[in-house]
């Protein structure tokens, strides 16, 4: 898949090379077959010793050893079956499918790459009502609702759906997510929008906003910078 591609639930996103996994399944099946054959031999010997014991040809201690052999063979079958189930599960995991319909917004792997167990490969944005991520300054409370200010001058009410449990490690602000309560057309993933919140100055005010020249955002390899706004 590619970034920006829309996928349906169940669509294949990534496919691992299954050859090693298929060989592991084959080996596990052979191990199960060998364990089942050993169990059949042990059960046959136990039945024979049972007949000999009934005729007093062998001691009960000898018959007890044959019963223990049957139990050990059954344990080996159970262990081999468990390893086969693990190998089959690993083979099924070779195909990564979309759990829900959505849009691929980020890729962390490419064709031919060797990946590790548990490594994230992509980010999938679930289809449905969009959410707007906002970084609220730590000096202000996180509003429960606000307004989405559209380019045509109209406004749509938004409500907070969730809030980060800790402050952002870089800005030390609070991240919150808002969802429009009404239909909004023309918005796409990654769009930059403007929200208005109620403040102490009055309802419908937007958060403080400052303008900087584009050249001020040129990062020259010296790391994060701190800006001091002198004229509000």
C-alpha positions in Angstrom: 0.0 0.0 0.0 1.0 3.6 -0.4 0.5 6.7 1.8 -2.9 8.3 1.2 -4.4 5.0 -0.2 -7.9 4.1 1.0 -8.4 0.5 2.1 -11.3 -1.6 3.2 -11.5 -3.9 6.2 -9.7 -7.1 5.4 -7.5 -5.7 2.6 -3.9 -6.9 2.6 -1.5 -4.2 3.8 1.8 -6.1 4.1 2.9 -9.6 3.2 6.0 -11.2 4.8 8.0 -13.8 2.9 6.2 -17.0 4.0 8.8 -19.5 3.0 10.5 -19.9 6.3 7.2 -19.9 8.1 5.8 -22.6 5.8 8.9 -24.7 6.5 8.3 -24.3 10.2 4.7 -25.5 9.8 5.9 -28.5 7.8 8.5 -29.4 10.5 5.9 -29.0 13.2 3.5 -31.3 11.4 6.2 -33.9 11.0 7.0 -33.6 14.8 3.3 -34.2 15.6 3.2 -37.3 13.3 6.3 -38.7 14.9 4.9 -38.1 18.4 1.6 -39.8 17.4 3.4 -42.8 16.1 5.4 -43.1 19.3 2.1 -42.9 21.2 0.6 -45.7 19.1 3.6 -47.9 19.8 3.4 -47.2 23.5 -0.3 -47.9 23.7 0.2 -51.2 21.8 2.9 -52.2 24.2 0.7 -51.3 27.2 -2.2 -53.4 25.8 0.2 -56.4 25.4 1.6 -55.9 28.9 -2.0 -55.8 30.2 -2.7 -59.3 28.8 0.6 -60.6 30.1 -0.2 -59.2 33.5 -3.5 -60.9 33.5 -1.7 -64.2 33.0 0.9 -63.4 35.6 3.7 -63.5 33.0 5.0 -60.0 34.1 5.1 -58.1 37.3 2.8 -55.1 38.1 6.0 -53.0 38.3 6.7 -53.8 34.7 3.2 -53.0 33.6 3.5 -49.7 35.5 6.5 -48.7 33.4 4.5 -49.3 30.2 1.7 -47.1 31.5 4.2 -44.3 32.3 5.5 -44.7 28.7 2.0 -44.1 27.4 1.6 -40.9 29.5 5.0 -39.6 28.3 4.0 -40.3 24.7 0.8 -38.4 25.1 2.6 -35.5 26.7 4.9 -35.4 23.7 1.9 -35.3 21.3 0.4 -32.4 23.3 3.6 -30.5 23.2 4.1 -31.1 19.4 0.5 -30.1 18.7 1.1 -26.8 20.6 4.2 -26.1 18.6 2.2 -26.8 15.4 -0.5 -24.3 16.5 2.2 -21.7 17.1 3.7 -22.3 13.7 0.4 -22.0 12.0 -0.4 -18.8 13.9 2.9 -17.4 12.8 2.1 -18.2 9.2 -1.3 -16.5 9.4 0.5 -13.4 10.8 2.6 -13.2 7.7 -0.4 -11.4 6.0 -1.2 -8.1 7.7 -4.7 -7.1 6.9 -6.6 -3.9 7.7 -8.8 -4.3 10.8 -11.1 -1.5 9.7 -11.7 0.7 6.7 -9.5 3.8 6.6 -6.7 5.7 4.9 -2.9 4.9 5.2 -1.3 8.0 6.6 2.2 6.8 7.3 4.5 3.9 6.3 7.4 2.7 8.4 8.6 -0.1 6.2 9.2 -0.8 2.5 9.4 -3.8 0.2 12.4 -6.1 0.9 13.0 -4.7 4.4 13.7 -7.1 7.3 11.4 -6.3 10.1 11.3 -7.4 13.7 8.5 -8.9 15.8 6.2 -6.2 17.1 7.7 -3.5 14.8 5.1 -0.9 13.6 4.8 -0.9 9.9 2.2 1.7 9.1 -0.4 4.1 10.6 -4.0 3.7 9.5 -6.5 6.4 10.1 -10.0 4.9 10.6 -12.7 6.1 8.3 -15.5 8.0 9.9 -16.0 11.3 11.6 -12.7 13.2 11.6 -11.0 14.5 14.8 -9.1 17.8 15.2 -6.0 17.7 17.3 -5.3 20.9 19.3 -2.3 21.8 21.5 -3.6 23.9 24.3 -1.1 26.1 26.2 -0.5 25.0 29.8 -1.6 28.4 31.0 -5.2 27.9 29.8 -7.7 25.2 30.8 -8.7 22.7 28.1 -12.1 23.7 26.8 -14.9 21.1 26.6 -16.3 22.6 23.4 -15.6 25.2 20.8 -16.3 26.2 17.2 -14.7 25.2 13.9 -14.1 28.4 11.8 -14.4 27.5 8.1 -13.0 29.4 5.2 -16.4 30.6 4.0 -17.1 32.2 7.4 -19.5 29.6 8.7 -18.9 27.9 12.1 -19.5 24.3 13.2 -19.6 23.4 16.9 -17.0 20.9 18.1 -16.8 18.9 21.3 -13.8 17.4 23.0 -13.6 13.7 22.6 -10.5 12.9 24.5 -7.5 14.5 26.1 -3.9 13.4 26.6 -3.1 12.2 30.1 0.2 14.0 30.3 1.7 17.2 28.9 3.5 17.3 25.6 7.2 16.6 26.3 8.4 19.4 23.9 5.9 22.2 24.3 4.6 21.3 27.7 1.1 22.0 26.5 -1.9 19.7 26.6 -3.1 17.8 23.5 -6.8 17.5 23.1 -9.0 16.1 20.3 -12.3 17.6 19.1 -15.0 16.2 16.8 -17.5 18.3 14.8 -21.1 17.9 15.9 -22.4 18.5 12.4 -21.4 17.6 8.8 -18.3 19.3 7.5 -17.3 19.0 3.8 -14.0 19.6 2.2 -11.8 18.6 5.1 -9.0 16.1 4.5 -6.6 14.3 6.7 -3.7 16.6 7.6 -5.6 19.8 6.9 -4.8 22.8 9.1 -8.0 24.4 10.5 -8.8 27.1 13.0 -10.9 26.6 16.2 -12.5 29.2 18.4 -12.9 28.7 22.1 -14.6 30.6 24.9 -12.2 32.6 27.1 -12.3 35.1 29.9 -12.5 37.9 27.3 -15.7 36.6 25.9 -17.2 33.7 23.9 -16.0 32.8 20.4 -12.4 34.1 20.9 -9.6 32.1 19.4 -6.5 31.1 21.2 -3.6 33.6 21.0 -2.0 33.5 17.5 1.2 35.0 16.4 2.7 35.5 12.9 6.3 34.9 12.1 8.1 35.3 8.8 8.8 32.0 7.0 12.5 32.6 7.3 12.2 32.5 11.1 11.2 28.8 10.8 14.5 27.8 9.1 16.1 25.3 11.4 19.9 25.3 10.8 20.8 22.2 12.8 21.2 24.0 16.2 18.2 22.2 17.7 15.0 23.6 19.1 14.7 27.4 19.5 12.9 29.6 22.0 11.0 32.7 20.8 10.2 35.7 22.9 7.2 37.6 21.6 7.7 41.3 22.6 4.6 42.8 20.9 1.4 40.9 21.3 
